[in-house]
């Protein structure tokens, strides 16, 4: 058994090395798995150590044996709690709702850990091997059963919101752990709890947390961004150049140079595709250049900026504003002859968030369009948009991937007409 534990530890350490060093978005879900993976390795170390000490009760000091067993049992309860947190976080990311038993789960963890530290522990000697027993072990088993039941309940309640891959991972993990716990209960000397926990971790790693899969998603999103940038409406370039030509014919003054400079600024900033995240100031500078040119073409278009100067250095996904601003112009103000106002704001929101809004005084959504866009944004992971919606979907997907599923894009109706695109992003002090 000790050799098996050592093998499991080595395999998980190998996996942990690749996982911790791989490029991946540090979303809350991935952070929970990172903590889970590290805790499982620590637990297996204590598991292997106690397998050695429990079978040498006559030579190992009782205080040392007791202490190691308490650490082993305490980390087992913690591991099962983290499995519960991972599963419920996965479901809440898909549904947008927090699990109702989150607080009871934490309280039970605290009580269980206190019990593991303080309750009496004893040992049973058998010809097939020794094992720990007593009230402290009962608390540990109760904790494992409690969190497995919570995991199963959360899985059943949220299964409709999960994809096939997620259902497979959670279902396999729960089946493995229930099976191992049943076998361990039938024969206490088998000491195979570590194998069950390791296989549960494998099921999540291989299907949901594999760095190669995450890297492929990042590559796909980057290629999507490159495609989006290549699709910037060519009419914008042609019409702007025509405006510059007419302006040159009329006066040949410095206005031409200014317009050319703004055009250069826009393209200089828009081609920075080598970085996933850029300072907010860069995004705003690019949008200012873009809108300056549009205002030259459409004199009745008025643009306003209200940007908190303290937020200029905050990282935001690259090329995140231009598609939304262009949508406001083409789908909001175009039907009004580009007469109206466009306002862009950036301010701190609650819970350490950055709120960016793009508001227009256009005509708003056409009949049926609001429902389509809301559904597109809610089901971003599985939706394939038509050309008209590729910018909105690309923005939503990249925010979710780079910043976490708690953040994203939504649309709001303005009281005086028009729409507001509202972006919710994390501030720098929040892990991205």
Protein Blocks (a to p, Z undefined) as FASTA:
>chain_A
ZZmmmmmmmmmmmmmmmmmmpccdddfklmmmmmmmmmmmmmmmmmmmmmmmmmmmmlmc
fklmmmmmmmmmmmmmmmmmmmmmmmmmmmmmmnopacfklmmmmmmmmmmmmmmmmmcc
dddddfkbccdedjklmmmmmmmmmmmmmmmmmmmmmmmmpcfklmmmmmmmmmmmmmmm
mmmmmmmklopmlmmmmmmmmmmmmmmmgmklmmmmmmmmmmmmmmmmmmgcfklmmmmm
mmmmmmmmmnopaklmmmmmmmmmmmmmmmmmkbfbdcfklmmmmmmmmmmmmmmmmmmb
ccdddddfklmmpccdehklmmmmmmmmmmmmmmnoopacddddddddehhiacdddddf
bebjaehklmmmmmmmmmmmmpccdfklmmmmmmmmmmmmmnopkbccdddddfkgpjdd
ddddddfklcZZ
